[in-house]
Amino acid sequence: MKQAYSLVTRAYPEKYLKWIDKLLYNAGETSDLEYWLGTNTIFSILAWLALTILPWTMYGAFSSLYFLLGLASALLILGSTHLILYLKVEDRISRIEDVIPDMLQLVSSNLRSGMTPYQALNISARPEFGPLAEEIEHVTKKGLSTASFTNLLIEMNEHIQSNLLERVTKMFSSAIKSGGKLANLLEDMANDLTQTKKLKQELITTTKSYTAFILFTIIIGTPLLLAISVHFIELIGELQITTPQSAGFGLDFLAGGLTITSEFLTNVSLIMLIITSVLTSMLLGVIKEGKEVYGLRYSPVLIGGTLISFYVAKYLIGTFFAF
């Protein structure tokens, strides 16, 4: 199986492999590149073949529709695995940035007690700091060798890719080189980061009303309006069947045939709801974290909610106007 993984991995370009390998490294994944990429690729190919071949074996006819559905499923699986990996990286960065102020306060207290910067940082690697503690332990272990401690601090960010941690490590290393009051600097930095975090939480709180309005519009309002439109087309079609062409009384518009059917409008509505849900999830990601991709985690819930609301509204409207 390992040879199959290696063979599949070779089919990808080198630049893409380096990018995935970096994501796995930043996400803290223990699996290697060949296993992760080979497993996901083979599973996607099997899903493609299953959706393409099974209908042919069952019905005895090959259809391009099943071929395209299989291809779409394979791409969806690959896209989902890449998105999950990216979200793992972002979650890891978020967990680290949340505990940086506490870590800086602890390092500052250790420095005031007379410890060296190396000792203060090493003792600050507490289990409650999660991934940050793992990175600190990794750096302090390498610091026991001949490697420069300040360079190791800067290199630590390569495993995390956090702008906040990069600024902190650069300031930490520059303060060590310049011989400044490191304890006071770290304490002030921790206080500033705490205040920034509070302001961010207040900003998220103030935007909750906008978020609620957006969710109401997408999950309730849009499906309801689309369901009304579909029912209106169905009603016009039924009136055309039951109304004679010579009815008159301003009903001459019912004599012609409709170019839009209710089935066509239903399919268009489903596509619109899916696209709108994805775009809305990206907007929520911008509001909450400032990143569009971060909001894609909400897209399955939004898509499911809008589709359920659409069919429920369509059923209720059809039942109500049937009497």
C-alpha contacts under 8 A as a table, 3 or more apart, distances in Angstrom:
res1	aa1	res2	aa2	distance
1	M	4	A	5.08
1	M	5	Y	6.39
2	K	5	Y	5.06
2	K	6	S	6.21
2	K	35	Y	7.48
3	Q	6	S	5.01
3	Q	7	L	6.09
4	A	7	L	5.04
4	A	8	V	6.18
4	A	38	G	7.42
5	Y	8	V	5.22
5	Y	9	T	6.14
5	Y	34	E	5.57
5	Y	35	Y	6.05
5	Y	37	L	7.54
5	Y	38	G	4.33
5	Y	39	T	6.94
6	S	9	T	5.13
6	S	10	R	6.35
6	S	34	E	5.78
6	S	38	G	7.12
7	L	10	R	5.37
7	L	11	A	7.00
8	V	11	A	5.51
8	V	12	Y	7.59
8	V	37	L	7.99
8	V	38	G	5.75
8	V	41	T	7.43
8	V	42	I	7.92
9	T	12	Y	5.76
9	T	17	L	7.94
9	T	34	E	5.94
9	T	37	L	6.62
9	T	38	G	6.06
10	R	13	P	7.52
12	Y	16	Y	6.75
12	Y	17	L	6.76
13	P	16	Y	5.44
13	P	17	L	6.43
14	E	17	L	5.08
14	E	18	K	6.29
15	K	18	K	5.24
15	K	19	W	6.35
16	Y	19	W	5.06
16	Y	20	I	6.29
17	L	20	I	5.20
17	L	21	D	6.00
17	L	33	L	7.78
18	K	21	D	5.03
18	K	22	K	6.11
19	W	22	K	5.17
19	W	23	L	6.34
20	I	23	L	5.01
20	I	24	L	6.21
20	I	33	L	7.34
21	D	24	L	5.13
21	D	25	Y	6.15
21	D	32	D	7.93
21	D	33	L	5.80
22	K	25	Y	4.94
22	K	26	N	6.07
23	L	26	N	5.06
23	L	27	A	5.94
23	L	85	L	7.10
23	L	86	Y	6.97
23	L	89	V	6.95
24	L	27	A	5.09
24	L	28	G	6.28
24	L	29	E	5.33
24	L	31	S	7.97
24	L	32	D	7.85
24	L	33	L	7.48
24	L	85	L	7.30
25	Y	28	G	5.35
25	Y	29	E	6.29
25	Y	159	H	6.42
26	N	29	E	7.79
26	N	89	V	5.90
26	N	158	E	7.74
26	N	159	H	5.02
26	N	160	I	5.23
26	N	161	Q	7.06
27	A	85	L	7.05
27	A	86	Y	7.74
27	A	88	K	5.60
27	A	89	V	4.32
27	A	90	E	7.99
27	A	92	R	6.57
27	A	160	I	7.77
28	G	89	V	7.88
29	E	32	D	7.84
31	S	35	Y	6.51
31	S	36	W	6.40
32	D	35	Y	5.62
32	D	36	W	6.32
33	L	36	W	5.36
33	L	37	L	5.95
34	E	37	L	5.44
34	E	38	G	5.48
35	Y	38	G	5.19
35	Y	39	T	5.83
36	W	39	T	5.46
36	W	40	N	6.36
37	L	40	N	5.35
37	L	41	T	6.01
38	G	41	T	5.20
38	G	42	I	6.02
39	T	42	I	5.36
39	T	43	F	6.09
40	N	43	F	5.19
40	N	44	S	6.13
40	N	77	I	7.68
40	N	78	L	6.56
40	N	81	T	7.32
41	T	44	S	5.11
41	T	45	I	6.22
41	T	78	L	7.01
42	I	45	I	5.07
42	I	46	L	6.16
43	F	46	L	5.11
43	F	47	A	6.25
44	S	47	A	5.12
44	S	48	W	6.23
44	S	73	S	7.42
44	S	74	A	4.40
44	S	75	L	7.30
44	S	77	I	6.05
44	S	78	L	6.67
45	I	48	W	5.01
45	I	49	L	6.18
45	I	74	A	6.28
46	L	49	L	5.10
46	L	50	A	5.96
47	A	50	A	5.06
47	A	51	L	6.25
47	A	70	G	6.53
47	A	73	S	6.86
47	A	74	A	6.17
48	W	51	L	5.48
48	W	52	T	6.21
48	W	67	F	7.54
48	W	69	L	7.80
48	W	70	G	4.01
48	W	71	L	5.49
48	W	73	S	6.51
48	W	74	A	5.54
49	L	52	T	5.02
49	L	53	I	5.72
49	L	54	L	7.94
49	L	70	G	6.76
50	A	53	I	5.42
50	A	54	L	5.53
50	A	70	G	7.41
51	L	54	L	5.86
51	L	55	P	6.83
51	L	66	Y	6.09
51	L	67	F	7.06
51	L	69	L	7.00
51	L	70	G	4.96
52	T	55	P	6.40
52	T	56	W	6.98
52	T	62	F	7.95
52	T	66	Y	5.23
52	T	67	F	4.95
52	T	69	L	7.84
52	T	70	G	5.86
53	I	56	W	5.09
53	I	57	T	6.21
54	L	57	T	5.13
54	L	58	M	6.11
55	P	58	M	5.02
55	P	59	Y	5.77
55	P	60	G	7.42
55	P	61	A	7.54
55	P	62	F	7.49
55	P	66	Y	7.44
56	W	59	Y	5.41
56	W	60	G	4.80
56	W	61	A	5.02
56	W	62	F	5.19
56	W	63	S	7.68
57	T	60	G	5.37
57	T	61	A	7.72
62	F	66	Y	7.95
63	S	66	Y	5.65
63	S	67	F	6.68
64	S	67	F	4.88
64	S	68	L	6.16
65	L	68	L	5.19
65	L	69	L	6.12
66	Y	69	L	4.90
66	Y	70	G	6.01
67	F	70	G	5.17
67	F	71	L	6.24
68	L	71	L	4.98
68	L	72	A	6.02
69	L	72	A	5.03
69	L	73	S	6.08
70	G	73	S	5.03
70	G	74	A	6.20
71	L	74	A	5.12
71	L	75	L	6.25
72	A	75	L	5.15
72	A	76	L	5.99
73	S	76	L	4.93
73	S	77	I	6.14
74	A	77	I	5.19
74	A	78	L	6.30
75	L	78	L	5.13
75	L	79	G	5.94
76	L	79	G	5.04
76	L	80	S	5.95
77	I	80	S	5.12
77	I	81	T	6.23
78	L	81	T	5.28
78	L	82	H	6.28
79	G	82	H	5.19
79	G	83	L	6.08
80	S	83	L	4.98
80	S	84	I	6.08
81	T	84	I	5.10
81	T	85	L	6.21
82	H	85	L	5.09
82	H	86	Y	6.20
83	L	86	Y	5.04
83	L	87	L	6.12
84	I	87	L	5.07
84	I	88	K	6.17
85	L	88	K	5.08
85	L	89	V	6.48
86	Y	89	V	5.13
86	Y	90	E	6.37
87	L	90	E	4.93
87	L	91	D	5.95
87	L	294	Y	6.72
88	K	91	D	5.07
88	K	92	R	6.07
89	V	92	R	5.18
89	V	93	I	6.25
89	V	160	I	7.93
90	E	93	I	5.06
90	E	94	S	6.09
90	E	294	Y	7.78
91	D	94	S	4.98
91	D	95	R	6.11
92	R	95	R	5.17
92	R	96	I	6.23
92	R	131	P	7.06
92	R	160	I	7.78
93	I	96	I	5.16
93	I	97	E	6.11
93	I	160	I	6.37
93	I	161	Q	7.42
93	I	162	S	6.13
94	S	97	E	5.16
94	S	98	D	6.15
95	R	98	D	5.30
95	R	99	V	6.83
95	R	130	G	7.65
95	R	131	P	7.51
96	I	99	V	5.61
96	I	100	I	6.37
96	I	129	F	7.35
96	I	130	G	7.44
96	I	131	P	6.35
96	I	132	L	5.42
97	E	100	I	5.23
97	E	101	P	8.00
97	E	162	S	7.79
97	E	164	L	6.94
97	E	165	L	7.05
98	D	101	P	7.29
99	V	102	D	5.36
99	V	103	M	6.20
99	V	129	F	6.14
99	V	132	L	7.89
100	I	103	M	5.01
100	I	104	L	6.13
100	I	165	L	7.69
100	I	190	A	7.55
101	P	104	L	5.13
101	P	105	Q	6.25
101	P	189	M	7.62
101	P	190	A	4.37
101	P	191	N	7.16
101	P	193	L	6.12
101	P	194	T	6.32
102	D	105	Q	5.13
102	D	106	L	6.25
102	D	190	A	7.11
103	M	106	L	5.11
103	M	107	V	6.18
103	M	124	S	6.47
103	M	129	F	7.74
104	L	107	V	5.07
104	L	108	S	6.04
104	L	186	L	5.66
104	L	187	E	6.56
104	L	189	M	7.65
104	L	190	A	5.74
105	Q	108	S	5.08
105	Q	109	S	6.24
105	Q	186	L	6.86
105	Q	187	E	5.61
105	Q	190	A	6.18
106	L	109	S	5.12
106	L	110	N	6.25
106	L	124	S	6.13
107	V	110	N	5.06
107	V	111	L	6.19
107	V	117	P	7.97
107	V	120	A	5.23
107	V	121	L	5.77
107	V	124	S	6.04
107	V	183	A	7.62
107	V	186	L	7.65
108	S	111	L	5.10
108	S	112	R	6.30
108	S	120	A	7.74
108	S	182	L	7.50
108	S	183	A	4.48
108	S	184	N	7.14
108	S	186	L	5.86
108	S	187	E	5.99
109	S	112	R	5.15
109	S	113	S	6.42
109	S	183	A	7.25
110	N	113	S	5.13
110	N	114	G	6.87
110	N	115	M	5.88
110	N	120	A	5.05
111	L	114	G	5.37
111	L	115	M	4.97
111	L	116	T	6.44
111	L	117	P	6.68
111	L	120	A	5.90
111	L	182	L	7.82
111	L	183	A	5.86
112	R	115	M	7.24
112	R	183	A	6.42
115	M	118	Y	7.95
115	M	119	Q	5.82
115	M	120	A	5.70
116	T	119	Q	5.19
116	T	120	A	5.99
117	P	120	A	5.05
117	P	121	L	6.08
117	P	176	I	7.84
118	Y	121	L	5.34
118	Y	122	N	6.09
118	Y	140	T	7.08
118	Y	149	F	7.68
119	Q	122	N	5.03
119	Q	123	I	6.14
120	A	123	I	5.51
120	A	124	S	6.27
121	L	124	S	5.08
121	L	125	A	6.87
121	L	136	I	7.17
121	L	140	T	7.71
122	N	125	A	5.76
122	N	136	I	6.74
122	N	137	E	6.62
122	N	140	T	5.99
123	I	126	R	7.35
124	S	133	A	7.71
125	A	129	F	7.05
125	A	132	L	7.53
125	A	133	A	4.37
125	A	134	E	7.32
125	A	136	I	5.95
125	A	137	E	6.44
126	R	129	F	5.70
126	R	130	G	7.77
126	R	133	A	5.82
127	P	130	G	5.66
127	P	133	A	6.29
128	E	133	A	7.82
129	F	132	L	5.60
129	F	133	A	5.28
130	G	133	A	5.47
130	G	134	E	6.73
131	P	134	E	5.04
131	P	135	E	6.37
132	L	135	E	5.13
132	L	136	I	6.18
133	A	136	I	5.03
133	A	137	E	6.14
134	E	137	E	5.19
134	E	138	H	6.20
135	E	138	H	4.98
135	E	139	V	6.18
135	E	156	M	6.77
136	I	139	V	5.10
136	I	140	T	6.07
137	E	140	T	5.17
137	E	141	K	6.05
138	H	141	K	5.33
138	H	142	K	6.42
139	V	142	K	5.23
139	V	143	G	6.08
139	V	149	F	7.94
139	V	152	L	6.05
139	V	153	L	6.94
139	V	156	M	6.91
140	T	143	G	4.76
140	T	144	L	6.68
140	T	149	F	7.96
141	K	144	L	5.52
141	K	145	S	7.73
142	K	145	S	5.67
142	K	147	A	6.83
142	K	152	L	7.70
143	G	146	T	7.03
143	G	147	A	5.92
143	G	148	S	6.80
143	G	149	F	5.46
143	G	152	L	7.29
144	L	147	A	7.69
147	A	151	N	7.67
147	A	152	L	7.34
148	S	151	N	5.29
148	S	152	L	6.28
149	F	152	L	5.07
149	F	153	L	6.39
150	T	153	L	5.15
150	T	154	I	6.63
150	T	173	S	4.91
150	T	174	S	7.96
150	T	176	I	7.63
151	N	154	I	5.19
151	N	155	E	6.17
151	N	173	S	7.71
152	L	155	E	4.93
152	L	156	M	6.08
153	L	156	M	5.24
153	L	157	N	7.49
153	L	169	T	5.66
153	L	170	K	7.61
153	L	173	S	6.89
154	I	157	N	6.00
154	I	158	E	7.82
154	I	166	E	6.96
154	I	169	T	5.76
154	I	170	K	6.24
154	I	173	S	7.63
155	E	158	E	5.43
155	E	159	H	7.64
156	M	159	H	5.81
156	M	160	I	7.12
157	N	160	I	4.98
157	N	161	Q	5.40
157	N	162	S	6.47
157	N	165	L	6.55
157	N	166	E	5.76
157	N	169	T	7.90
158	E	161	Q	5.54
161	Q	165	L	7.99
161	Q	166	E	7.70
162	S	165	L	5.24
162	S	166	E	6.07
163	N	166	E	5.01
163	N	167	R	6.34
164	L	167	R	5.32
164	L	168	V	6.34
165	L	168	V	4.98
165	L	169	T	6.03
166	E	169	T	5.27
166	E	170	K	6.09
167	R	170	K	5.23
167	R	171	M	6.13
168	V	171	M	5.23
168	V	172	F	5.99
169	T	172	F	4.88
169	T	173	S	6.04
170	K	173	S	5.22
170	K	174	S	6.05
171	M	174	S	5.12
171	M	175	A	6.01
172	F	175	A	5.28
172	F	176	I	6.36
172	F	182	L	7.56
172	F	186	L	7.74
173	S	176	I	5.09
173	S	177	K	6.32
174	S	177	K	5.09
174	S	178	S	6.09
175	A	178	S	5.13
175	A	179	G	5.84
175	A	180	G	5.45
175	A	181	K	7.53
175	A	182	L	6.08
176	I	179	G	5.25
176	I	180	G	6.93
176	I	182	L	7.09
179	G	182	L	7.59
181	K	184	N	5.68
181	K	185	L	6.29
182	L	185	L	5.04
182	L	186	L	6.12
183	A	186	L	5.32
183	A	187	E	6.20
184	N	187	E	5.13
184	N	188	D	6.13
185	L	188	D	5.27
185	L	189	M	6.11
186	L	189	M	4.97
186	L	190	A	6.07
187	E	190	A	5.08
187	E	191	N	6.29
188	D	191	N	5.12
188	D	192	D	6.22
189	M	192	D	5.13
189	M	193	L	6.19
190	A	193	L	5.15
190	A	194	T	6.14
191	N	194	T	5.07
191	N	195	Q	6.27
192	D	195	Q	5.17
192	D	196	T	6.19
193	L	196	T	4.99
193	L	197	K	6.11
194	T	197	K	5.08
194	T	198	K	6.30
195	Q	198	K	5.10
195	Q	199	L	6.27
196	T	199	L	5.12
196	T	200	K	6.22
197	K	200	K	5.08
197	K	201	Q	6.31
198	K	201	Q	5.11
198	K	202	E	6.23
199	L	202	E	5.04
199	L	203	L	6.14
200	K	203	L	5.03
200	K	204	I	6.28
201	Q	204	I	5.10
201	Q	205	T	6.22
202	E	205	T	4.99
202	E	206	T	6.26
203	L	206	T	5.20
203	L	207	T	6.40
204	I	207	T	5.25
204	I	208	K	6.47
204	I	287	I	7.53
204	I	288	K	6.36
205	T	208	K	5.37
206	T	209	S	6.93
207	T	210	Y	5.28
207	T	211	T	6.28
207	T	287	I	7.63
208	K	211	T	4.92
208	K	212	A	6.09
209	S	212	A	5.08
209	S	213	F	6.24
210	Y	213	F	5.11
210	Y	214	I	6.19
211	T	214	I	5.11
211	T	215	L	6.16
211	T	284	L	7.22
212	A	215	L	5.13
212	A	216	F	6.09
213	F	216	F	5.11
213	F	217	T	6.16
214	I	217	T	5.16
214	I	218	I	6.20
214	I	280	T	7.87
215	L	218	I	5.17
215	L	219	I	5.80
215	L	220	I	7.89
216	F	219	I	5.39
216	F	220	I	5.36
216	F	221	G	6.47
217	T	220	I	5.66
217	T	221	G	4.54
217	T	222	T	5.99
218	I	221	G	6.00
218	I	222	T	5.40
218	I	223	P	7.34
218	I	276	T	7.58
218	I	277	S	7.07
218	I	280	T	7.85
218	I	306	T	6.84
219	I	222	T	6.68
219	I	223	P	6.65
219	I	302	L	7.13
219	I	305	G	6.04
219	I	306	T	4.69
219	I	309	S	6.60
220	I	223	P	5.84
220	I	224	L	6.13
220	I	306	T	7.21
220	I	309	S	6.44
221	G	224	L	5.27
221	G	225	L	6.30
222	T	225	L	5.30
222	T	226	L	6.22
222	T	273	L	7.82
223	P	226	L	5.12
223	P	227	A	5.99
223	P	273	L	7.41
223	P	306	T	6.28
223	P	307	L	7.46
223	P	309	S	6.02
223	P	310	F	4.43
223	P	313	A	7.19
224	L	227	A	5.09
224	L	228	I	6.24
224	L	309	S	7.40
224	L	310	F	6.23
224	L	313	A	5.73
224	L	314	K	7.62
225	L	228	I	5.11
225	L	229	S	6.28
226	L	229	S	5.00
226	L	230	V	6.27
226	L	269	S	6.33
226	L	310	F	7.40
227	A	230	V	5.14
227	A	231	H	6.22
227	A	310	F	6.10
227	A	311	Y	7.62
227	A	313	A	6.06
227	A	314	K	4.85
227	A	317	I	7.61
228	I	231	H	5.12
228	I	232	F	6.08
228	I	314	K	7.18
228	I	317	I	7.16
229	S	232	F	5.06
229	S	233	I	6.39
230	V	233	I	5.25
230	V	234	E	6.32
230	V	262	S	5.54
230	V	265	L	6.21
230	V	266	T	6.43
230	V	314	K	7.84
231	H	234	E	4.95
231	H	235	L	6.05
231	H	262	S	7.53
231	H	314	K	7.25
231	H	317	I	7.37
231	H	318	G	6.76
232	F	235	L	5.00
232	F	236	I	6.20
233	I	236	I	5.16
233	I	237	G	6.20
233	I	260	I	7.72
233	I	261	T	6.79
233	I	262	S	5.71
234	E	237	G	5.11
234	E	238	E	6.30
234	E	261	T	7.59
234	E	262	S	5.71
235	L	238	E	5.16
235	L	239	L	6.22
236	I	239	L	5.07
236	I	240	Q	6.21
236	I	254	L	7.48
237	G	240	Q	5.19
237	G	241	I	6.54
237	G	258	L	7.22
238	E	241	I	5.20
238	E	242	T	6.36
239	L	242	T	5.15
239	L	243	T	5.64
239	L	254	L	7.10
240	Q	243	T	5.34
240	Q	244	P	7.68
240	Q	254	L	5.16
240	Q	255	A	6.38
240	Q	256	G	7.89
240	Q	257	G	7.70
241	I	244	P	7.71
243	T	247	A	6.75
243	T	254	L	7.40
243	T	255	A	7.96
244	P	247	A	5.36
244	P	255	A	7.60
245	Q	248	G	7.79
245	Q	252	D	7.07
245	Q	254	L	7.55
245	Q	255	A	5.14
246	S	252	D	7.67
247	A	251	L	6.65
247	A	252	D	7.24
248	G	251	L	5.44
248	G	252	D	5.82
249	F	252	D	7.63
250	G	253	F	7.55
251	L	254	L	5.72
251	L	255	A	7.65
252	D	255	A	5.48
253	F	256	G	6.31
254	L	257	G	7.52
258	L	261	T	6.77
260	I	264	F	6.57
260	I	265	L	6.95
261	T	264	F	5.27
261	T	265	L	6.32
262	S	265	L	5.06
262	S	266	T	5.99
263	E	266	T	5.05
263	E	267	N	6.32
264	F	267	N	5.24
264	F	268	V	6.27
265	L	268	V	5.00
265	L	269	S	6.00
266	T	269	S	5.00
266	T	270	L	6.26
267	N	270	L	5.16
267	N	271	I	6.36
268	V	271	I	5.16
268	V	272	M	6.12
269	S	272	M	5.01
269	S	273	L	6.06
270	L	273	L	5.12
270	L	274	I	6.24
270	L	307	L	7.12
271	I	274	I	5.23
271	I	275	I	6.20
272	M	275	I	5.25
272	M	276	T	5.90
273	L	276	T	5.12
273	L	277	S	5.95
273	L	303	I	7.07
273	L	306	T	6.52
273	L	307	L	7.11
274	I	277	S	5.16
274	I	278	V	6.33
274	I	303	I	5.60
274	I	306	T	7.98
275	I	278	V	5.24
275	I	279	L	6.28
276	T	279	L	5.13
276	T	280	T	5.96
277	S	280	T	5.02
277	S	281	S	6.10
277	S	299	S	6.09
277	S	302	L	5.54
277	S	303	I	5.52
277	S	306	T	7.56
278	V	281	S	5.17
278	V	282	M	6.40
278	V	296	L	6.80
278	V	299	S	5.22
278	V	302	L	7.70
278	V	303	I	7.44
279	L	282	M	5.12
279	L	283	L	6.29
280	T	283	L	4.92
280	T	284	L	6.23
280	T	299	S	7.91
281	S	284	L	5.04
281	S	285	G	6.27
281	S	292	E	7.96
281	S	295	G	4.87
281	S	296	L	5.50
281	S	297	R	7.54
281	S	298	Y	5.54
281	S	299	S	5.34
281	S	302	L	7.39
282	M	285	G	4.98
282	M	286	V	6.42
282	M	291	K	7.68
282	M	292	E	4.47
282	M	293	V	6.21
282	M	294	Y	7.11
282	M	295	G	4.55
282	M	296	L	5.72
283	L	286	V	5.09
283	L	287	I	6.32
283	L	292	E	6.38
283	L	295	G	6.94
284	L	287	I	5.01
284	L	288	K	6.08
284	L	292	E	7.74
284	L	295	G	5.66
285	G	288	K	5.24
285	G	289	E	5.60
285	G	290	G	6.24
285	G	291	K	5.49
285	G	292	E	5.08
285	G	293	V	6.82
285	G	294	Y	5.12
285	G	295	G	3.61
285	G	296	L	7.28
286	V	289	E	5.54
286	V	290	G	3.91
286	V	291	K	4.72
286	V	292	E	5.21
286	V	294	Y	7.74
286	V	295	G	7.13
287	I	290	G	5.86
289	E	294	Y	7.12
291	K	294	Y	5.47
291	K	295	G	7.22
292	E	295	G	5.65
292	E	296	L	7.30
293	V	296	L	5.44
294	Y	297	R	6.54
295	G	298	Y	5.74
295	G	299	S	7.32
296	L	299	S	5.13
297	R	300	P	7.03
298	Y	301	V	5.56
298	Y	302	L	6.28
299	S	302	L	5.04
299	S	303	I	5.88
300	P	303	I	5.15
300	P	304	G	6.07
301	V	304	G	5.20
301	V	305	G	6.01
302	L	305	G	5.03
302	L	306	T	6.03
303	I	306	T	5.34
303	I	307	L	6.15
304	G	307	L	5.32
304	G	308	I	6.11
305	G	308	I	5.25
305	G	309	S	6.10
306	T	309	S	5.06
306	T	310	F	6.05
307	L	310	F	5.03
307	L	311	Y	6.34
308	I	311	Y	5.37
308	I	312	V	6.06
309	S	312	V	5.10
309	S	313	A	5.89
310	F	313	A	5.19
310	F	314	K	5.99
311	Y	314	K	4.92
311	Y	315	Y	6.06
312	V	315	Y	5.14
312	V	316	L	6.13
313	A	316	L	5.13
313	A	317	I	5.94
314	K	317	I	5.32
314	K	318	G	6.05
315	Y	318	G	5.17
315	Y	319	T	6.03
316	L	319	T	5.06
316	L	320	F	5.96
317	I	320	F	5.15
317	I	321	F	6.14
318	G	321	F	5.52
318	G	322	A	5.96
319	T	322	A	5.18
319	T	323	F	7.34
320	F	323	F	6.28
